[in-house]
Amino acid sequence: MFRRKPTDTSAPPPDADDVVVVVDRAVNPYLVLFHEPAGYRAEQVRSLRNRLVAMNPDGEPKALVVTSAVRGEGKTVTAMNLAMAFAELERHEVVLVDADLRRPSCERYLNLNAEAGVADVLLGRVAVDRVLRPAGYRNLMLLGAGTRVGNPAEVLGGSRLDELLSRLKERFQYIVIDTPPVLPATDAGVLASRADGALLTVRLERSLKNQTREALRVLQDMGGNVLGTFVTELRGRDPDSDQRLAYDPEPGEEG
């Protein structure tokens, strides 16, 4: 398991026919690891990644749920950026799983066509190896949401979910799972209870404290191992507003 700190605050490469070419302008602009890998915001995601790696001292494969209390807090962008940050690590194969069967968006954010995915695997229609595909980012694979279903909570709560996570851990070091928000649906709690850890995304000045507290309670009551929160839209904490946070090389200078 991930170890929560005492604070509140070997798969083969894809075949040539499977290579995905991603056009920069078509990818969601908030995926900073893709667009601005040397930027300040990308470094903040790497800081989160490094803390999570430090909480996994045994180095075992881990499944991490990324969610939020309600929609619009940045959970999907956080999950996708975090997956890209994990994929930067040497000898780390990573998979991004879109387990939001209600409003899937990972494929759209990457400008990829929707294909069979999580729902199809859990319904026994296809093997997971058949629906994994490159995400257009080094060492990162994608498992999309798949076919729309009318009963997402029941599909995710079935016995095949544990089998799916086990199969993914055989191949990937980190499984980053995007889920629906906690309060409108039970899906996130179900997924968090089966994963190794959960991260709650909180949008500064938009998230309500009582909703955040309730989401944390729900995740914990469901047996989720809540590792902490990741706050988005911090104002004044970037080089655009405070040049002391900038650290670009001087002209002609390296290191």
FIVO-587631 format. One record per residue (C-alpha): chain; x, y, z negated; residue number from 0. Coordinates in nm, 3 decimals. Layout:
<nodes>
NODE  chaine       px       py       pz  num
NODE       A        X        Y        Z  NUM
...
</nodes>
This chain:
<nodes>
NODE  chaine       px       py       pz  num
NODE       A    0.000    0.000    0.000    0
NODE       A    0.093    0.362    0.031    1
NODE       A    0.196    0.493   -0.310    2
NODE       A    0.020    0.806   -0.420    3
NODE       A    0.251    1.059   -0.584    4
NODE       A    0.147    1.201   -0.923    5
NODE       A    0.009    1.524   -0.781    6
NODE       A   -0.323    1.639   -0.640    7
NODE       A   -0.182    1.880   -0.411    8
NODE       A    0.834   -0.474    1.838    9
NODE       A    0.614   -0.437    2.114   10
NODE       A    0.736   -0.448    2.476   11
NODE       A    0.721   -0.122    2.675   12
NODE       A    0.419   -0.073    2.901   13
NODE       A    0.444   -0.205    3.255   14
NODE       A    0.513    0.045    3.531   15
NODE       A    0.151    0.019    3.642   16
NODE       A    0.037    0.129    3.296   17
NODE       A    0.232    0.456    3.282   18
NODE       A    0.011    0.761    3.225   19
NODE       A    0.101    1.099    3.371   20
NODE       A   -0.049    1.378    3.162   21
NODE       A   -0.084    1.734    3.293   22
NODE       A    0.011    1.992    3.030   23
NODE       A   -0.274    2.231    3.105   24
NODE       A   -0.534    1.956    3.071   25
NODE       A   -0.428    1.848    2.721   26
NODE       A   -0.596    2.014    2.423   27
NODE       A   -0.391    2.326    2.339   28
NODE       A   -0.399    2.249    1.965   29
NODE       A   -0.187    1.938    2.013   30
NODE       A    0.126    2.127    1.916   31
NODE       A    0.353    1.822    1.914   32
NODE       A    0.277    1.794    2.286   33
NODE       A    0.286    2.160    2.387   34
NODE       A    0.529    2.318    2.140   35
NODE       A    0.741    2.037    1.990   36
NODE       A    1.005    2.285    1.869   37
NODE       A    0.751    2.529    1.723   38
NODE       A    0.669    2.618    1.365   39
NODE       A    0.331    2.442    1.364   40
NODE       A    0.485    2.121    1.493   41
NODE       A    0.733    2.138    1.205   42
NODE       A    0.447    2.158    0.957   43
NODE       A    0.303    1.834    1.099   44
NODE       A    0.647    1.672    1.073   45
NODE       A    0.662    1.783    0.711   46
NODE       A    0.334    1.600    0.648   47
NODE       A    0.470    1.295    0.833   48
NODE       A    0.788    1.295    0.624   49
NODE       A    0.590    1.305    0.300   50
NODE       A    0.379    1.010    0.412   51
NODE       A    0.690    0.816    0.512   52
NODE       A    0.838    0.889    0.168   53
NODE       A    0.521    0.743    0.014   54
NODE       A    0.587    0.420    0.202   55
NODE       A    0.927    0.318    0.064   56
NODE       A    0.890   -0.048    0.161   57
NODE       A    0.859    0.050    0.528   58
NODE       A    0.570   -0.188    0.591   59
NODE       A    0.319   -0.120    0.871   60
NODE       A    0.041    0.105    0.746   61
NODE       A   -0.306    0.211    0.857   62
NODE       A   -0.396    0.572    0.776   63
NODE       A   -0.743    0.725    0.803   64
NODE       A   -0.765    1.097    0.883   65
NODE       A   -1.102    1.254    0.811   66
NODE       A   -1.276    1.564    0.673   67
NODE       A   -1.581    1.652    0.467   68
NODE       A   -1.780    1.792    0.760   69
NODE       A   -1.719    1.855    1.129   70
NODE       A   -1.508    2.145    1.255   71
NODE       A   -1.224    2.116    1.002   72
NODE       A   -0.959    1.989    1.243   73
NODE       A   -0.947    1.618    1.159   74
NODE       A   -0.907    1.493    1.516   75
NODE       A   -0.633    1.741    1.605   76
NODE       A   -0.458    1.658    1.278   77
NODE       A   -0.480    1.284    1.346   78
NODE       A   -0.348    1.322    1.700   79
NODE       A   -0.060    1.552    1.605   80
NODE       A    0.031    1.324    1.315   81
NODE       A    0.033    1.018    1.541   82
NODE       A    0.267    1.201    1.780   83
NODE       A    0.492    1.297    1.489   84
NODE       A    0.513    0.935    1.371   85
NODE       A    0.594    0.828    1.727   86
NODE       A    0.902    1.054    1.725   87
NODE       A    1.068    0.837    1.463   88
NODE       A    1.328    0.593    1.587   89
NODE       A    1.206    0.236    1.635   90
NODE       A    0.849    0.333    1.547   91
NODE       A    0.566    0.215    1.770   92
NODE       A    0.245    0.399    1.681   93
NODE       A   -0.119    0.365    1.782   94
NODE       A   -0.389    0.631    1.761   95
NODE       A   -0.732    0.478    1.703   96
NODE       A   -1.048    0.672    1.779   97
NODE       A   -1.289    0.516    1.532   98
NODE       A   -1.538    0.803    1.562   99
NODE       A   -1.798    0.600    1.747  100
NODE       A   -2.050    0.883    1.711  101
NODE       A   -1.859    1.175    1.868  102
NODE       A   -1.536    1.033    2.016  103
NODE       A   -1.290    1.292    2.143  104
NODE       A   -0.932    1.156    2.152  105
NODE       A   -0.951    1.054    2.518  106
NODE       A   -1.104    1.389    2.610  107
NODE       A   -0.835    1.582    2.422  108
NODE       A   -0.570    1.389    2.619  109
NODE       A   -0.764    1.433    2.945  110
NODE       A   -0.800    1.055    2.987  111
NODE       A   -1.103    0.872    3.118  112
NODE       A   -1.312    0.691    2.860  113
NODE       A   -1.261    0.315    2.871  114
NODE       A   -1.343    0.011    2.659  115
NODE       A   -1.208    0.039    2.307  116
NODE       A   -1.281   -0.005    1.937  117
NODE       A   -1.652   -0.081    1.968  118
NODE       A   -1.592   -0.342    2.238  119
NODE       A   -1.325   -0.515    2.029  120
NODE       A   -1.541   -0.520    1.717  121
NODE       A   -1.834   -0.659    1.913  122
NODE       A   -1.615   -0.940    2.044  123
NODE       A   -1.640   -0.831    2.406  124
NODE       A   -1.267   -0.789    2.470  125
NODE       A   -0.930   -0.856    2.304  126
NODE       A   -0.754   -0.555    2.158  127
NODE       A   -0.443   -0.609    2.372  128
NODE       A   -0.657   -0.556    2.681  129
NODE       A   -0.775   -0.210    2.582  130
NODE       A   -0.460   -0.055    2.435  131
NODE       A   -0.308    0.198    2.674  132
NODE       A   -0.034    0.464    2.679  133
NODE       A   -0.139    0.800    2.539  134
NODE       A    0.102    0.997    2.758  135
NODE       A    0.343    1.052    2.469  136
NODE       A    0.656    0.849    2.397  137
NODE       A    0.601    0.540    2.179  138
NODE       A    0.234    0.628    2.128  139
NODE       A   -0.051    0.403    2.236  140
NODE       A   -0.421    0.482    2.230  141
NODE       A   -0.721    0.271    2.136  142
NODE       A   -1.027    0.471    2.236  143
NODE       A   -1.372    0.450    2.084  144
NODE       A   -1.512    0.239    2.367  145
NODE       A   -1.872    0.174    2.459  146
NODE       A   -2.132    0.385    2.278  147
NODE       A   -2.335    0.188    2.022  148
NODE       A   -2.652    0.268    1.835  149
NODE       A   -2.533    0.133    1.501  150
NODE       A   -2.175    0.258    1.441  151
NODE       A   -2.177    0.194    1.065  152
NODE       A   -2.276   -0.170    1.111  153
NODE       A   -2.020   -0.223    1.388  154
NODE       A   -1.740   -0.075    1.178  155
NODE       A   -1.850   -0.261    0.865  156
NODE       A   -1.828   -0.603    1.022  157
NODE       A   -1.567   -0.869    0.949  158
NODE       A   -1.381   -0.806    1.275  159
NODE       A   -1.247   -0.472    1.145  160
NODE       A   -0.998   -0.643    0.911  161
NODE       A   -0.890   -0.868    1.197  162
NODE       A   -0.840   -0.566    1.423  163
NODE       A   -0.625   -0.384    1.167  164
NODE       A   -0.422   -0.699    1.106  165
NODE       A   -0.356   -0.742    1.478  166
NODE       A   -0.251   -0.379    1.513  167
NODE       A   -0.010   -0.409    1.221  168
NODE       A    0.161   -0.699    1.396  169
NODE       A    0.261   -0.461    1.674  170
NODE       A    0.268   -0.107    1.533  171
NODE       A    0.443    0.057    1.242  172
NODE       A    0.171    0.317    1.191  173
NODE       A   -0.197    0.308    1.283  174
NODE       A   -0.354    0.655    1.267  175
NODE       A   -0.733    0.639    1.263  176
NODE       A   -0.963    0.930    1.347  177
NODE       A   -1.306    0.888    1.188  178
NODE       A   -1.634    1.080    1.163  179
NODE       A   -1.652    1.329    0.876  180
NODE       A   -1.731    1.183    0.535  181
NODE       A   -2.053    1.355    0.432  182
NODE       A   -2.272    1.313    0.745  183
NODE       A   -2.192    0.942    0.791  184
NODE       A   -2.073    0.641    0.591  185
NODE       A   -1.816    0.535    0.855  186
NODE       A   -1.517    0.718    0.706  187
NODE       A   -1.570    0.561    0.364  188
NODE       A   -1.592    0.213    0.515  189
NODE       A   -1.275    0.265    0.718  190
NODE       A   -1.086    0.424    0.427  191
NODE       A   -1.167    0.125    0.207  192
NODE       A   -1.000   -0.108    0.461  193
NODE       A   -0.700    0.113    0.544  194
NODE       A   -0.387    0.168    0.336  195
NODE       A   -0.448    0.536    0.280  196
NODE       A   -0.673    0.830    0.366  197
NODE       A   -0.594    1.195    0.436  198
NODE       A   -0.861    1.464    0.403  199
NODE       A   -0.836    1.763    0.637  200
NODE       A   -0.954    2.093    0.488  201
NODE       A   -1.005    2.411    0.693  202
NODE       A   -0.904    2.715    0.489  203
NODE       A   -1.176    2.976    0.436  204
NODE       A   -1.431    2.756    0.616  205
NODE       A   -1.447    2.446    0.401  206
NODE       A   -1.674    2.464    0.096  207
NODE       A   -1.515    2.351   -0.230  208
NODE       A   -1.817    2.148   -0.334  209
NODE       A   -1.817    1.964    0.000  210
NODE       A   -1.446    1.888   -0.027  211
NODE       A   -1.488    1.758   -0.383  212
NODE       A   -1.786    1.546   -0.279  213
NODE       A   -1.593    1.399    0.016  214
NODE       A   -1.305    1.307   -0.212  215
NODE       A   -1.545    1.143   -0.456  216
NODE       A   -1.713    0.944   -0.179  217
NODE       A   -1.382    0.816   -0.043  218
NODE       A   -1.261    0.716   -0.388  219
NODE       A   -1.592    0.554   -0.482  220
NODE       A   -1.571    0.346   -0.165  221
NODE       A   -1.228    0.223   -0.271  222
NODE       A   -1.023    0.449   -0.045  223
NODE       A   -0.667    0.538   -0.144  224
NODE       A   -0.680    0.916   -0.099  225
NODE       A   -0.323    1.034   -0.046  226
NODE       A   -0.400    1.405   -0.042  227
NODE       A   -0.529    1.689    0.175  228
NODE       A   -0.394    1.871    0.479  229
NODE       A   -0.499    2.236    0.501  230
NODE       A   -0.551    2.388    0.845  231
NODE       A   -0.562    2.752    0.961  232
NODE       A   -0.337    2.896    0.692  233
NODE       A   -0.317    3.267    0.771  234
NODE       A    0.013    3.451    0.754  235
NODE       A    0.217    3.130    0.739  236
NODE       A    0.375    3.135    1.084  237
NODE       A    0.648    3.330    1.268  238
NODE       A    0.389    3.542    1.452  239
NODE       A    0.294    3.713    1.125  240
NODE       A    0.616    3.666    0.921  241
NODE       A    0.944    3.668    1.114  242
NODE       A    1.127    3.526    0.811  243
NODE       A    0.970    3.194    0.905  244
NODE       A    1.131    3.200    1.249  245
NODE       A    1.461    3.021    1.298  246
NODE       A    1.533    3.021    1.670  247
NODE       A    1.897    2.991    1.781  248
NODE       A    2.078    3.311    1.861  249
NODE       A    2.167    3.355    2.229  250
NODE       A    2.472    3.142    2.303  251
NODE       A    2.455    2.980    1.960  252
NODE       A    2.379    2.615    1.885  253
NODE       A    2.295    2.432    1.564  254
</nodes>
